[in-house]
Amino acid sequence: MTFVSVKKYRSSGLKVVARSFPLQTYSVRIQKGTSGSRLGKCRYKDFRLPILENMGWLSKIFKGSVNRVSRGHYNGNTHEGHSAWHTKAYEHDSDHEDIDRAIALSLSEEDQRKGKAVDEVDIDHRLHEDEQLARALQESLNDEPPRQNVPVKDVHSESTPATFMPPYIFPSTGLRVCAGCKTPIGQGRFLSCMDSVWHPQCFRCFACDRPISEYEFAVHEGNPYHRSCYKELFHPKCDVCKNFIPTNKDGHIEYRAHPFWMQKYCPAHETDRTPRCCSCERMEPKDSKYITLDDGRKLCLECLNTSIMDTDECQPLYIDIQEFYEGLNMKVEQQIPLLLVERQALNEAMEAEKTGHHLAETRGLCLSEEQIVRTILRRPVIGPGNKIVDMITGPYKLVRRCEVTAILILYGLPRLLTGSILAHEMMHAYLRLKGYQTLDPKVEEGICQVLAHMWLESEITSGSSSIIASIAASSSSSSSSSAPSSKKGVQTDFEKKLGEFFKHQIETDPSDVYGDGFRDGIKAVERYGLRKTLDHMKLTGVFPC
């Protein structure tokens, strides 16, 4: 933002050349900010025209005139930009002597003031004195023509019109037009800013429509603003603490923003233990309280609305995922137990599992070993302090009847995230049960992410995606043209946005195994179809090129 100068003036009807007088000024400084914005400093000024620009010409006009009397009239015409002068003959010169003494006194005072700083407290007093002097001069000039240093006998007779032009062009205040109301400024105070002049009441804030009377104001896209209004409109606020984001030591506004939700927050919140939702990753704002799950995870209220909390509650979703696989001609014949567990139980099961490729923060697991897992039997309730209480867990013994013993999913996640994790783990189960040889982690995790992404897209688009239809058609001629939708009622706008976020997470995953694996897998599926891609993987262990 650029600071510009603004001047305020007061105009007068007297047509005398004005000289500049001491005025408090404000330095201009440049500050970086929003593109097209700047911040200006304004100053008021009293435009009292009777203050003379240069009194030297007056001394020339009156030089040697004390002993001479003018005897003529001036009947000159008015010229554009000039004032008409009308004079009368005088028989006494006492008035002229008074005027000369006043001029001499003023010049003497002016010499004494040269080179000296003028205190602001004396400005109004000197303005008053100068105004009195100027008024006296104006009245004198209105009553007589400018006198020439010539003998009386050479003065024109009263019947001869004079052709004298005033030595200076006097500015006309009527030429100043307010940029706001488009009317002449006239007498009184006025502002000079943004390359225009304004009545004080016409120079208004573009936001609140109130007059701007401060010395500083902001300009954005050619419109003036109060500094406070500009800050409220354009200065970024933290979405977490709701305060204006502070500037750093270099004077720049620095903040963080989530790449998908674009939630802006102060950099300090990354280290001050501000909670994040374990599902959508948004930070907890101060005006909203997140739910604390039994294992310490935080869940925002929007994600809580569709969260799945126990094993029984997840069974309908499990059936939907199985139907999705059947629609792709990839039916899983064996009945695989699905259990919702706490994070601790999931981590313990992951340590006991001898095979598989897992992230540091695992939210799903496909087991092939016999073990005992504690599963959630009853949905917990929200107790004091927004904490989950009364959760009942029980042991579940896994028996190896096939290559897969169970699928474990972390409890408390919203339906779309739970479904995408389940679709991913179901693909692990499918590969093991269908006799695929040991695949490279990048290939196996990549194709599992492809199926999770496909299921999310089918949920968001209600099975209308061209990609889903083409994949299903390439799987089998007897399969349905699209996977069945597993939506329970109408999805809210947030739930649709949440589904897009989970897709975005899969698409932008920076890891080599999950991220690059997905991008290689989806490229192969889009080019060759899902069935041909799986057949090539079974034969070669890699994606088709």
C-alpha positions in Angstrom: 0.0 0.0 0.0 1.3 3.4 -0.9 0.9 6.4 1.4 -0.1 9.5 -0.6 -0.6 13.1 0.5 -4.0 14.7 0.8 -4.6 18.4 1.5 -7.6 20.2 3.0 -8.2 23.8 2.3 -10.5 26.7 3.1 -11.4 29.0 0.2 -12.4 32.6 0.2 -14.2 34.9 -2.2 -11.4 37.5 -2.3 -9.4 37.5 -5.5 -5.9 38.1 -4.3 -2.9 36.0 -5.2 -2.3 33.6 -2.3 1.1 32.6 -1.0 1.9 29.4 0.7 2.3 29.5 4.5 3.8 27.2 7.0 1.8 24.0 7.4 2.4 20.8 9.3 3.4 18.1 6.8 3.5 14.3 7.0 6.2 12.2 5.4 5.3 9.7 2.8 6.1 6.0 3.3 5.6 2.9 1.2 4.2 -0.3 2.6 3.6 -3.6 0.9 0.0 -4.9 0.8 -2.9 -6.0 -1.3 -2.4 -5.4 -5.0 -4.0 -2.2 -6.1 -4.1 -0.8 -2.6 -2.4 2.2 -1.0 -2.6 4.2 2.1 -2.7 8.0 2.0 -2.1 10.8 4.4 -4.2 13.9 4.2 -3.8 17.4 5.6 -6.2 20.2 6.1 -5.5 23.6 4.9 -7.3 26.9 5.2 -7.5 28.5 1.8 -7.7 32.1 2.8 -6.8 33.9 -0.4 -6.0 37.3 1.1 -2.5 36.1 1.9 -0.2 37.6 -0.8 2.2 35.5 -2.9 4.7 38.3 -3.5 4.3 41.8 -2.4 7.1 43.2 -4.5 4.7 44.1 -7.4 2.6 46.2 -5.0 5.6 48.3 -4.1 6.3 48.9 -7.8 2.7 49.9 -8.4 2.7 52.4 -5.6 6.3 53.6 -6.0 6.5 57.4 -6.1 2.8 57.8 -5.9 2.6 59.5 -2.5 2.7 62.9 -4.1 0.7 62.1 -7.2 -3.1 61.9 -7.6 -4.8 59.9 -10.4 -7.5 61.7 -12.1 -9.1 59.2 -14.4 -11.5 56.3 -14.6 -10.8 52.8 -15.8 -13.6 51.3 -17.8 -11.8 48.2 -19.0 -13.7 45.0 -19.9 -13.6 41.7 -18.0 -11.2 39.2 -19.4 -11.3 35.5 -18.9 -9.2 34.6 -15.9 -8.9 38.2 -14.8 -10.8 40.5 -12.5 -12.3 43.8 -13.7 -11.0 46.9 -12.0 -13.1 50.0 -11.5 -11.5 53.2 -10.0 -12.6 56.5 -8.8 -10.7 59.8 -8.6 -9.5 60.9 -5.1 -8.7 64.4 -4.0 -6.6 63.4 -0.9 -3.7 61.1 -0.6 -4.0 60.2 3.1 -5.6 56.9 2.3 -2.6 56.1 0.0 -0.2 56.9 2.7 -1.9 54.6 5.1 -1.8 51.8 2.5 1.9 52.4 1.9 2.7 52.3 5.6 0.7 49.1 5.9 2.7 47.6 3.0 6.0 48.7 4.4 5.1 47.3 7.8 4.1 44.0 6.2 7.3 43.8 4.2 9.4 44.6 7.3 7.7 41.8 9.1 8.2 39.5 6.2 11.9 40.1 6.2 12.1 39.4 9.9 10.4 36.1 9.4 12.6 34.9 6.5 14.7 31.8 7.3 12.9 31.3 10.6 10.6 28.3 11.4 7.1 29.4 12.1 5.4 27.9 15.1 2.1 26.3 14.4 0.5 28.2 17.3 1.1 31.5 15.5 -0.4 30.5 12.1 -3.9 31.6 12.9 -2.8 35.0 14.3 -0.7 35.8 11.2 -3.5 34.6 8.9 -5.8 37.1 10.6 -3.3 39.9 10.2 -2.6 39.1 6.6 -6.3 38.8 5.8 -6.9 42.3 7.2 -4.1 43.7 5.1 -5.4 41.9 2.0 -8.9 43.1 2.6 -7.7 46.7 2.9 -5.7 46.3 -0.3 -8.7 44.8 -2.1 -11.0 47.7 -1.1 -8.3 50.2 -2.1 -7.8 48.6 -5.5 -11.6 48.4 -6.0 -11.8 52.1 -5.4 -9.0 53.3 -7.6 -6.9 52.2 -10.6 -3.3 51.1 -10.2 -1.2 54.3 -10.0 1.6 55.0 -12.4 4.7 57.0 -11.7 3.8 59.9 -14.1 3.2 63.6 -13.7 -0.3 64.9 -13.2 -0.4 66.6 -16.5 0.1 63.3 -18.3 -2.8 61.5 -16.7 -5.7 60.8 -19.0 -8.8 62.9 -18.6 -11.8 61.4 -16.9 -13.6 61.1 -20.3 -10.8 59.0 -21.8 -11.1 55.2 -21.1 -8.0 53.5 -19.9 -6.6 50.2 -21.3 -4.6 49.0 -18.2 -4.3 45.2 -17.5 -3.7 44.0 -14.0 -0.1 42.8 -13.6 -1.2 39.3 -12.2 -3.8 36.8 -13.2 -6.0 36.1 -10.1 -7.1 32.6 -9.6 -10.8 32.0 -9.5 -12.1 29.6 -6.8 -15.2 29.0 -9.0 -13.1 26.8 -11.2 -12.7 24.2 -8.5 -15.3 21.5 -8.8 -15.9 18.8 -6.1 -15.1 15.3 -7.4 -17.9 14.0 -5.2 -21.0 16.1 -5.7 -19.7 17.8 -8.9 -20.5 21.3 -7.6 -18.1 24.2 -7.2 -16.1 24.3 -4.0 -16.9 27.9 -3.3 -15.8 29.4 0.1 -14.8 27.2 3.0 -12.6 24.2 3.7 -11.9 21.6 1.0 -9.7 18.6 0.5 -7.1 17.9 -2.2 -6.5 14.2 -2.6 -6.4 11.5 -5.3 -5.7 14.2 -7.9 -9.1 15.9 -7.2 -10.6 18.4 -4.8 -13.5 17.5 -2.5 -15.9 19.1 0.0 -15.0 17.5 3.4 -18.4 15.9 3.6 -18.1 14.5 0.1 -14.9 12.6 0.6 -16.4 9.3 1.9 -15.3 5.8 2.7 -16.3 3.3 0.0 -17.2 0.8 2.7 -19.2 2.6 5.3 -20.1 5.8 3.3 -19.0 8.0 6.2 -16.7 11.1 5.6 -13.0 10.5 5.9 -11.6 13.0 8.4 -8.4 11.3 9.4 -5.0 12.3 8.0 -4.5 8.7 6.7 -6.7 6.7 4.5 -6.5 3.6 2.3 -7.1 3.4 -1.4 -8.1 0.1 -3.0 -9.0 -0.2 -6.7 -9.3 3.6 -6.9 -11.7 3.9 -3.9 -10.9 5.5 -0.6 -11.4 3.7 2.7 -11.0 4.4 6.4 -8.0 2.5 7.6 -10.2 0.6 10.0 -12.7 -0.3 7.3 -9.9 -1.3 4.9 -8.3 -3.5 7.6 -11.7 -5.1 8.4 -12.3 -5.9 4.7 -8.9 -6.8 3.3 -6.6 -7.7 6.2 -6.6 -11.5 6.5 -8.0 -12.9 9.7 -7.0 -16.1 11.4 -9.8 -18.7 11.0 -8.6 -20.3 14.3 -8.2 -17.5 16.8 -10.4 -15.0 14.8 -7.8 -12.2 15.2 -6.0 -10.3 12.5 -3.0 -12.2 11.3 0.1 -10.3 12.6 3.0 -9.2 10.5 6.4 -10.8 10.8 9.6 -9.1 11.6 10.0 -8.0 8.0 6.6 -6.2 8.1 4.9 -8.9 5.9 1.6 -10.7 6.7 2.5 -14.4 6.9 0.0 -17.1 7.4 -0.6 -20.8 6.7 -3.5 -22.2 4.7 -4.8 -25.7 4.2 -4.3 -26.7 0.6 -7.8 -28.0 0.2 -10.0 -26.2 2.7 -8.0 -22.9 2.5 -8.4 -22.4 6.2 -6.0 -19.5 7.0 -4.3 -19.5 10.4 -1.4 -17.9 12.2 1.9 -19.8 12.0 2.0 -20.0 15.8 -0.9 -22.4 15.8 1.3 -25.1 14.2 3.3 -25.3 17.4 0.8 -24.3 20.1 -1.0 -27.7 20.1 -4.1 -26.4 18.5 -6.2 -29.6 17.8 -6.8 -30.8 14.3 -9.8 -33.0 13.2 -8.5 -36.5 12.6 -10.8 -36.8 9.6 -10.8 -33.5 7.6 -7.5 -32.1 9.1 -9.0 -28.7 9.8 -7.8 -26.9 13.0 -10.2 -26.3 15.8 -11.5 -22.7 15.8 -11.9 -20.9 19.1 -15.7 -20.6 18.7 -16.2 -24.3 18.1 -15.3 -27.2 20.4 -14.2 -30.5 18.9 -15.1 -33.9 20.2 -12.4 -35.9 22.0 -12.4 -39.6 21.2 -11.4 -42.2 23.8 -8.0 -42.7 22.2 -7.2 -38.9 22.2 -8.2 -38.1 18.6 -10.2 -35.0 17.9 -13.3 -34.9 15.7 -15.0 -31.8 14.4 -18.8 -31.6 14.7 -19.4 -31.8 10.9 -17.5 -35.1 10.6 -19.2 -36.3 13.8 -22.6 -36.1 12.1 -21.8 -39.1 9.8 -19.3 -40.9 12.0 -19.4 -44.6 12.5 -18.7 -45.6 16.1 -19.2 -49.4 16.5 -18.9 -52.6 14.6 -22.6 -53.2 14.2 -23.2 -49.7 12.8 -20.5 -50.4 10.1 -22.2 -53.6 8.8 -24.6 -51.8 6.3 -21.6 -50.0 4.9 -19.7 -53.2 4.6 -22.6 -54.7 2.5 -22.5 -51.6 0.2 -18.8 -52.1 -0.4 -19.3 -55.8 -1.2 -22.0 -54.9 -3.7 -19.6 -52.3 -5.2 -17.1 -55.1 -5.8 -19.7 -57.4 -7.3 -20.7 -54.6 -9.7 -17.1 -54.6 -10.9 -17.2 -58.5 -11.3 -14.8 -58.8 -8.4 -17.0 -60.6 -5.8 -15.2 -61.7 -2.7 -16.6 -65.2 -1.9 -15.4 -65.7 1.6 -17.1 -64.1 4.6 -14.4 -61.9 6.1 -15.1 -60.4 9.6 -15.2 -56.6 9.8 -14.3 -55.1 13.1 -14.1 -51.4 14.3 -11.4 -51.0 16.8 -9.5 -48.3 18.8 -6.2 -47.0 17.7 -4.3 -48.9 20.3 -5.9 -52.2 19.2 -5.1 -51.4 15.6 -1.5 -50.7 16.4 -1.2 -53.9 18.4 -2.7 -56.0 15.6 -0.3 -54.3 13.1 2.7 -55.3 15.2 1.4 -58.9 15.3 0.9 -59.0 11.5 3.9 -60.4 9.7 2.9 -59.2 6.2 1.6 -56.0 4.7 2.7 -52.4 4.0 1.4 -49.8 6.5 1.8 -46.1 7.1 2.9 -44.7 10.4 -0.7 -43.7 11.1 -2.7 -46.7 10.0 -6.5 -46.5 9.9 -7.3 -49.9 8.3 -5.7 -53.3 8.3 -6.3 -56.6 6.4 -5.2 -59.5 8.7 -4.0 -62.9 7.7 -2.8 -64.2 11.0 -4.8 -65.8 13.9 -5.0 -63.5 16.9 -7.4 -62.0 19.4 -8.6 -58.4 18.8 -10.6 -56.2 21.0 -13.5 -54.7 19.0 -16.0 -52.0 19.9 -19.4 -53.6 20.8 -21.5 -50.5 21.6 -21.5 -47.0 20.3 -20.1 -44.6 22.9 -21.9 -41.3 24.0 -20.7 -37.8 24.4 -20.1 -36.9 28.0 -18.9 -33.8 29.9 -16.2 -31.7 28.2 -17.2 -33.1 24.7 -15.5 -36.4 25.6 -16.6 -39.9 24.4 -17.7 -42.1 27.3 -19.4 -45.4 28.0 -17.7 -47.2 25.2 -17.9 -51.0 25.5 -15.2 -53.3 23.9 -14.9 -57.0 23.8 -12.4 -59.6 22.6 -12.8 -61.3 19.2 -10.8 -64.3 18.3 -9.7 -64.5 14.7 -9.5 -68.0 13.2 -7.6 -68.7 10.0 -10.0 -70.4 7.6 -8.5 -68.7 4.5 -5.8 -66.3 3.5 -7.6 -63.4 5.2 -8.8 -63.5 8.9 -10.3 -60.1 9.4 -10.5 -56.4 8.3 -9.9 -53.9 11.0 -11.1 -50.2 10.6 -10.4 -47.3 13.0 -13.7 -46.3 14.7 -15.1 -42.7 14.9 -14.4 -41.7 11.3 -17.2 -40.3 9.0 -18.9 -42.7 6.6 -17.2 -41.7 3.4 -13.7 -42.0 5.0 -14.6 -45.3 6.6 -15.9 -46.6 3.3 -12.8 -45.6 1.3 -10.6 -47.3 3.9 -12.8 -50.4 3.7 -12.7 -50.4 -0.1 -8.9 -50.2 0.1 -8.6 -53.2 2.5 -11.2 -55.2 0.5 -8.8 -55.0 -2.4 -6.0 -56.4 -0.3 -8.3 -59.3 0.6 -9.3 -59.8 -3.0 -5.7 -60.0 -4.2 -4.8 -62.6 -1.5 -7.9 -64.7 -2.0 -7.5 -64.7 -5.8 -3.9 -66.1 -5.7 -2.0 -63.0 -6.9 1.7 -63.5 -6.3 3.6 -61.4 -3.9 3.4 -57.9 -5.5 5.7 -55.0 -5.1 4.3 -52.7 -2.3 4.0 -49.8 -4.8 1.9 -51.9 -7.1 -0.3 -53.5 -4.4 -1.0 -50.3 -2.5 -1.4 -48.4 -5.7 -4.2 -50.6 -7.0 -5.9 -50.6 -3.6 -5.9 -46.8 -3.6 -7.4 -46.9 -7.1 -10.4 -48.9 -5.8 -10.8 -46.6 -2.8 -10.8 -43.6 -5.2 -13.3 -45.3 -7.5 -15.7 -46.0 -4.6 -15.5 -42.4 -3.4 -16.2 -41.1 -6.9 -19.2 -43.5 -7.2 -20.6 -42.1 -4.0 -20.1 -38.5 -4.9 -21.5 -38.8 -8.4 -24.2 -41.4 -7.6 -22.5 -43.8 -10.1 -22.8 -41.4 -13.0 -19.1 -41.1 -13.6 -17.9 -42.0 -17.0 -14.8 -43.5 -15.5 -16.8 -45.9 -13.3 -19.0 -46.9 -16.2 -16.1 -47.7 -18.5 -14.3 -49.6 -15.8 -17.4 -51.7 -15.0 -18.1 -52.3 -18.6 -14.5 -53.5 -19.2 -14.7 -55.9 -16.2 -17.6 -58.0 -17.5 -20.4 -57.8 -20.0 -22.8 -59.2 -17.3 -21.8 -56.6 -14.7 -23.8 -53.5 -14.1 -22.9 -50.4 -16.0 -22.1 -48.6 -12.8 -21.5 -49.4 -9.2 -24.6 -49.1 -6.9 -24.7 -46.0 -4.7 -24.5 -46.6 -1.0 -25.7 -43.2 0.1 -28.1 -43.1 3.1 -30.5 -40.3 2.1 -29.4 -37.0 0.6 -25.8 -36.0 1.1 -25.2 -32.6 2.6 -23.0 -30.0 0.8 -20.3 -30.6 3.5 -20.4 -34.4 3.0 -19.9 -33.9 -0.8 -17.0 -31.5 0.0 -15.6 -34.0 2.4 -15.7 -36.8 -0.2 -13.8 -34.5 -2.6 -11.3 -33.9 0.1 -10.7 -37.6 0.6 -10.2 -38.0 -3.2 -7.8 -35.0 -3.1 -5.8 -36.7 -0.4 -5.4 -39.9 -2.5 -4.6 -37.9 -5.7 -2.0 -35.7 -4.0 -0.3 -38.2 -1.7 3.4 -37.4 -1.9 4.6 -40.8 -0.8 6.2 -43.2 -3.2 4.3 -46.3 -2.3 0.8 -44.9 -1.9 1.0 -41.7 -3.9 3.1 -42.7 -6.9 1.5 -46.2 -6.8 -2.0 -44.7 -7.2 -0.9 -42.4 -10.0 0.7 -45.3 -11.9 -2.3 -47.5 -11.2 -5.1 -45.1 -12.3 -3.2 -44.3 -15.5 -3.1 -48.0 -16.4 -6.8 -48.5 -15.5 -7.9 -45.5 -17.5 -5.9 -46.7 -20.5 -6.5 -50.5 -20.4 -9.5 -50.9 -18.1 -9.5 -52.6 -14.7 -9.8 -56.2 -15.8 -6.9 -56.1 -18.3 -4.8 -54.2 -15.7 -5.5 -56.9 -13.1 -4.7 -59.7 -15.5 -1.4 -58.1 -16.4 -0.5 -57.6 -12.8 -1.2 -61.3 -12.1 1.1 -62.4 -14.9 3.9 -59.9 -14.5 3.5 -58.3 -11.0 3.6 -54.8 -12.5 1.2 -52.3 -14.1 0.9 -52.4 -17.9 2.8 -49.6 -19.6 
